[in-house]
Amino acid sequence: MNLNDDEINNSVEKLLNSDQNLEDSITKRQWQILEAALKIFSEKGFQGSRTSEIAKEAEVAEGTIFRYYKTKKDLLMGLLVPLIIKFFKPLIIKSAQTIMENKENKPINEVMEELLLDRLNLINSNFSLIKTIFMEAAYEPELLKTIQKNFGPVVIPFINNFVEQNIDKGNFKEKDSLFITRTIMSLLLGYLVLTNVFPDSFSNENDEEEIKKIVDIFLHGVAK
């Protein structure tokens, strides 16, 4: 399905308006607790963290946490939805602008380089959140379902629309657009995982140059 600009904008507006009510309902003290939990979870993992440590980090009594969240698991789930909204809001908005507009009619390689570098910078600046969520999702089915619900229907259609437009323009081969979308996402996520998990083997000093290489491989392959 090829979404037009109005459909993309309506989807973004609907999503952000619905999430605004949730964000407005969270108190300042809850944000303190959630942000403290994020810090402790990312450092020690969910199983290795104690609510007493989170309370100390948030500068609240431990009993205050249990007024909002009955269990540590409730705190983890409460952490995900508000912070994933804070993370995805700029991602969605800027993705829509960057992917859909291209008002300067830049070559496809420049558009992709800017887009992937922008996504990389956004992910790196929120890495502790992403690390916590995806590590714990491996052990918490409810958390995985929440990620799938919030991530897939929101982000994938924007990237896929970008792919379909560039197939129509002749910039990409006439292949299954979702296959190309998956390839783009895999290249970026693979780069992130390998450089963070195996820094000795895949370290880099210049993300911009690495992204240019990734885009070049994507567009032209590795064969001579």
Protein Blocks (a to p, Z undefined) as FASTA:
>chain_A
ZZdfklmmmmmmmmmmmmmmmmmmpcfklmmmmmmmmmmmmmnojklpcfklmmmmnopa
fklmmmmmmbfklmmmmmmmmmmmmmmmmmmmmmmmmmmnomnopafklmmmmmmmmmmm
mmmmmmmmmmmmmmmmmmmmklmmmmmmmmmmmmmmmmmmmmmmmmmnopaccddfklmm
mmmmmmmmmmmmmmmmmmmlmgcfblklmmmmmmmmmmnojbZZ
